[in-house]
Amino acid sequence: MKKLNRLSIVGYGAGDAANNLAFTTATMFLLVYYTDVAGISAAAAGTLLLAVRIFDAFADVFAGRIVDRTFSKRFGKFRPFIMFGSIPLLLLSVATFSVPQIGETGTLLYAYVTYAALGLAYSLVNIPYGSLAGAMTQDPGERAKLGSARMIGAALVGSSLGIFVAPLIKPGANLQATFTGITLAFVVIGAALYFFTVFTAKERVHRSVPNVSFKQSVDTLKGNKPLLMLCLSSFLFLSGYLALTSVQLYYLRDVLGRLDLYPVLSIVQLVLTFVLAAIMPRLVRTIGKKNVYIYASVVTIVGGIIIFLAPASQTWIGFGGLVVSLVGVMAVNIVVWALEADTVEYGEWKTGVRTEGITYALFSFTRKTGQAVGGALAAYALALGGYKSGAAQTAEAAFGIQVAAGAIPAVLTLLAVLVMSRYTLTDDMHAGILRDITARRAEPEGTSDAGSVQQSAAPAAPSPAAHKS
């Protein structure tokens, strides 16, 4: 398949920059907004994050089914959702960060409704966006480039939030006005980025079944063991990562007493993003996507241990732990999307039907539940430690923050590594699967059988049939 041009790669990355104007703003600041601006208790906020993010996970499955049943001759399968869903998504982000003071019950109800609506809108844009990568190319190196572009887009937004917004989250500031202004600006910026993606990132992979039935979706998923293993590992990894992300600001502000280091961390993240994006395609070709995932996860574990054990007085040791964790998380977040795209071909190889939408939806479902669990665990750790908004934190509260930022991510990432060690869809196996699929498509219609291609892999790589799971 022809290599992707630079514009299409940049265009794809722009889509995730737009996504993260809503997503990263919520993961970085929504807990702080709820506790410090809206006046919701840490325990109630934790329950809210858990409940709504689990709802979001089911919204992903709903979105995946809609995507698989939709096809436009002009714009393809995925881009119409990005085109028509982006503006509602960005406007709901404004509403989520505009909680009115209408009594304890009314405030909490408004927070539930707006955050749930934001999650549904995000699913209807992000599921098609994520599925688009698998439809743009089947080449592992090119998919790694798309993963890198996606990571750069997300990192540019995350770094900008850390550099320009995080320092504003301090006692006495008018945070409501800050968040209202920021989210309104994101409506304009995000819309431009989304439409840039729509007109530059196009589908090029052949599909024999444009509209997939429910039975075909189920048949594709139930035999896709690599997808299920990747989903379980990602659930554990994301649970740990979201615990860290949710309390990262608390850790710098209330444990290390150095909120001014948040912009520094964001700049470090931005530099690391470009470094990792440059080396990741070569790293994938050298040691394979599975090994990159595992080794990067180990780096994340080391960072979590440092954060948990570093005394509050040792600012630079604690900050170093954050940087180490960040390196591992970013590397995993680059390669995981290429791994997910590989499982689409595995499902097509097993059943003869290509189902990017429901495959990505199941993957996103487990990631969303991981985000729900991680965010809730972080909030509960704050509550158990006795966190009090706007007050000097006790030693117990600081310890609760360190548990959420260090111990929880380290333990859950270790479990993710143990699961991923049993992942069977290696790069060699994937190459054999692609040869089988290509050969099947070249056969005259009516002579191909989904099972017969299992013996057709070329000797240059291990036959997928030998690895069938």
N, C-alpha and C positions, 0 to 999 in steps of 0.2 A: 504493500500500500504506500502511496506517495506520502512523503514527509509533510508534516504540518508547517505552514508558513508562520513567520514570526507574528504577524498581525492576529492570526487566529489564536495563537497561544496567549498573547497579551490580552486579547478580547475575552478569552475564557477566564483569565486571572481577574479581570475587572469585575466579573460577575460575583466572585467571592468577596472582593472588596465591598461591593454593594450589600451582599448578604450580611457582612459583619458590621455594617453600620447599624443594623438592628440587633444581630445576634451577640456580637462582642460587647456592645454597649450594655446589653442586658446581663450578660454573664459577669462583666467586670463591676457594674455599678448598681444593678437592680436591688441586690440585698442591702447595700449601703443606703440606697434611696428609700427602700421600704422602712428600714430601721431608723434612719437619721432624719428623713424628710417627711415621709408619710406618717411616721409615728406608730408603725406596726411593730409589735414585739418580735424579738429574734425567733422565739419558738413558733409563733404564728406565721412568720415569714418563711421559716423552714418548711412547715406543713404546706403552705401555699406553693412554694417552689416544687416540692415533691409531687403534689396532686396535679398541678398544671402541666408539669413536664411529662408526667405519665400520660396525661391526656394528649399532649403533643405527640408522644410516641405512637399512639393509636391513630392520630391524625396523619402521620406519615404513611401508615398502611393504607388508609383511605385515599391519600393523594397518589400513592403508587398504583392503585387499581385504576384510578381515573386516568393517569398518564398512560398506562398500558392499553387502555381502551380508546385512546384519542390519537388521531393522525391528521395532519394538515398537509395537503400536497404542496402548498406554497412554502410553509415554514417548518415542516417536519413534525416530529413528535413532541419535542421538548420546548422549543423556543416560544410558542404561543403562551405557555404558562408564565414564562418570565416576562413577556411583553405586557400581558394584561393583569398579572398579579402583583407586580412590583409596587405600583403606587399605593394600593390598599395596604400592603405590608408596611411601607414606610410611614404612612399616616397612623397606623395602629401603634407604631413605636412611639409617636408623639403622645398618643392617648395613654399608653402604659406609664409614661413618665410624667403624667399630669393627674395624679390622684387628688381629688378634692377632699377637703376636710368636712365630711358629712356624718360625723359620729363614728364610733368604733366599728359598728356592724356595717354601716354604709360604705365606709372607707375600705374595709376588707372585701366586701362584695364587689366593689368597683375594681379593686386590684385583681381579684380572681377573674372577672369577666374580661377585662382588657388584656391581661396577660394570656389567657386562653385563646382569645381571638387573634392575638399576635402570633401565637404558636401555630394556629391553623393556617393563617396566611403565609407564615414562613414555610410550612410544609408544602403548600401548593406552589411555591416558587423554588425552594431548595431541592426537593426531590427531582423535578425535571432538570434543574441545573446540575446536580451531581450525576444524574444518569447521562447527561450530554457527553461527558468525557469518554465513556465507553463507546459512544456512537461516533465520535470524531476520529478515532484511530484504534487499531489493535496492536500496534507496536509497543513493546514494553518501555523502550527508551523514550518514545514520544509521550506515552502516558506518564512517565516520570517527569517530563517537561511540563505537562499540564498540571501535575501535582505540585511541582515547584512554583508554577505561575499562580496557582490557587493559594499556596502558602504565602507567596509574596503579597498578593492582594489582601489577604487576611492580616498579615503582619503590618503592612502599611497603615491599616486602619487601627489595629491594636496599639501600635507604637504611637500613633497620633493621639489616641485617647489617653495613653499613659503620659505623654509629654505635655499635652495642653489641657487635659480635663482633670486627671487625677490630682494635680497640685491644688486644684480649686476645692477639693473635698475636705474642708477644714472647718472647725467650729466657728460659728458666727457668720458664715457666708450665706448668701441668698441662693441656696442650691436649687430651689424650684425654678427660679428664673434661668439659672444656668442650664438645667436639663431641658427646659422648654425651648430655649434658643438653639441648643445643639441639635435636638431631634428635628426641629423645623428645618434647619440648614441641611440636615441629612436627607430630607425628602427631595430636595433639588439635586444634590450631589449623587444620591443613590439612583435616582431615575436616569440621569445621564449615563452612569456606569452600566446599569442594566441594559439600556438600549444599545450601548456600544457592544455588549456581549451578543445581543440578539442578531446584530447585523454583521458580526465577524466570525463567530464560532458556529460552524455549520456541521451537520451530520454527514458522514461519508461512508459509514459501515452499512453493508447490505442487510436488509431484513426481509424475510420471506412472509412474515405474518405481521402486518401493520397494527391490527387490532387483536389483542390477546384476550382470550376468554378466561373466566375465573378458574376453570378446571386446568387450563394450560399453565396459569400462574402457580396454582397449588402443586401441580406435577413438577414444575421446574424447581420449586423451593424444597419440596420434601426429600428429594434425592441429592441435594447440594450440600454435602457434608463440609467442604471447605468454607462455604459461606456461613454455615452455622458456627463453625469453630472461630472464624474471624469475628462474627457478631458477638460471641461470648467474650472473647479476649478484648474486643473494643469496649464492651460494656464495662468491664473491670477497669480498663485503662482510663476511660472517660470519667468514671466515678471518682477516681483518684485525682485526675487532672482538674475536674470542676470543683472539687473540694479546695484545691490550691488556688485556682483562679478566683473563687468566691471570697477568699479571705486574704488574698495577696496584699490588698490595700491595708487591711487591718494589721497584718504582720509588720509591714513597714512602718505604719503610723503608730500602732499601740504596743508592739513588742520591741522593735529596734529603735523606735522614736525618730525615724528618719523618713518621713513622707517625701522629703526632697529627693530621695533616691529613686522614686517611682519613674520620673522622666529618664534617669540614667539607665534603669532597667529596660525601659522601652527603646532607648537608643541602641543598647546592646542587642536587644531582640531583633531590631531592624538590620543591624550589621550581620548578625548570625543568619538571618533569613536569606540574605543574598549569598553568603558563603555556602550555606547548605544547598540552596537552589542550584548553584553552579556545580557543586560536586556530586549531587544526588544521582543524576543519570549515570555517571561513570561508576559510582558506588553500587548502584543497582546491577549494572552489567557485570561488576567484578564479583560481588558476594551474594547477589540475589535479594529480592525484596523481603523475603521472610527473615533472613539474617539481619538485614538493616533494622527491621522492626524489633527483633529481639535484643540486639546490642544497644539500640537507642533506648529501649525500655530499661535496661540495666543502668544506663546513665541516669535516667529519671529516678530510679530507686536510690542511687547514691546521693543525688541531690536532696531527696526527701529526708534521708537519714541525717544529713548535715543540718537541714532546717530544724528538724525535731530536737537534735542534741545541742545545737549551738546556744550558748548562754546569751541572754538579751544584751549583755554588755559587749559582746563580740560582734559588733555591727558587720564587719566585712566578712566574717565567716558565714553569718546568716545570709548576707547578700550573695556571697559566693554560692551558697546552696541553691538559692533561687536561680542563679545563672546556669548552674549545672543541670538543674531540673528542666530549665527552659530549652537547653540544647537537645536533651532527649525527647521532650514533648514535640518540638518542632520537627525533628527528623521523623518521628512516628507519623505526625500529621501530614507530612509530605508523601510518604510511601503508602499509607493506608488506603488512599483513594485508588492507587494503581492496583493494589491487592483486591479491592472490591470489584474493580472493572474486570479483573481476571475471572472472578467467580461468575460473571455474566456469561463468558464463553464456556465455562464449565457446565452451567445449566443448559446452554444451547447444545453443547456436545452430547449431553445425556438425553435430551428430549426433542431436539430439532426445532425448538421455539426460543427466540431471543426475547427476554423479558427484563430490560434494563430497569423499568419503572418499579416493579414489585421487588426485584432483587435489591435495588438501592433503598427502597422503602423499608424492607426488613432490616437491612444494615443500619439505616438511620433510626429505625425503631429502637434497636438495642442501644445505640449511641444516645438517643434522647432519654431512655430510661436510666442510662448511666449518668447523664447530666442531672437527672432528677434526684437520683440517690446521692450523688456527690455534693450537689448544692444543699440538699437537706442535711446530710451528715455535717457539712461545714456549719450550717446555721445551728444545728443541735449542739455541736461542740461549743459554739459561742454561748448558747443558753446555759449549758451545764457548767461552763466556766464562770458564769455570772456576769457576762458582758453587759455594760450599761452605756447607752448612747450619750455622748457629750461629756463623759466623766473620765477621770484617771482610772485606768484598769488595774485590778488587783492581780497578784501573782497567779491566782487560780484562773482568772480570765485570760491572762497572757499564755498560760499553759494550754488552755483550750484552743487558742488560736494556733499554737505550734502543733498541736495534735492534728488540727484540720489541714494545716499547710504542709506538714512534713510526714507524720506517722501514717495518716490515712492514705495519702498518695503512694507512699513506699510499699505498704502492705498490699494494696489493691493492684499496683503495677506488677508486683512479684507474682501474684495469682494470674495476671494477664500473660506474663511470660510463660508460666507453666502450661497454660492452655495453648498458646501459640507454638510451643515446642512440638505439638502433635498435629500441626497444620500440614496437610499433604500436598497442596497445590504449589509445587515448586515452579521456578521459571522454566526449567527443562520440560516438565510435564505440560505446562501451558503452551509452550512452543509446539509440542506434539499435537495438542488439542486443536490449535489453529490450523495445522496441516490437515487434520481430519475434517475440520469444518470446511476448509477451502476445497478439499477434494469432493466433499458431499455436494457443495454448491455447483461444482463443475459437472456433476452427473446429470444425465437427462432426467427431467421431472418424472417421478413415479418409480425410479429405480433405486433411490436412496432410502436407507433405513437408519434410524437413529442409533440402533445397536450395532449395525454392521461396520460402522466406521471405527469401532474401537480397535480394529486390527490393522489400521492403515497408516499409523504413524511411521515416518521415515526413520531409518536406523540411526540417524545423526543425533537423535535425542531419545531418552527412554520413552517407550510407548505409554500413553495414558492408560491403556488397558491394564498395564502392569501395576498401576498405582490406584486403580479404581477403588473408591471408597463409598 
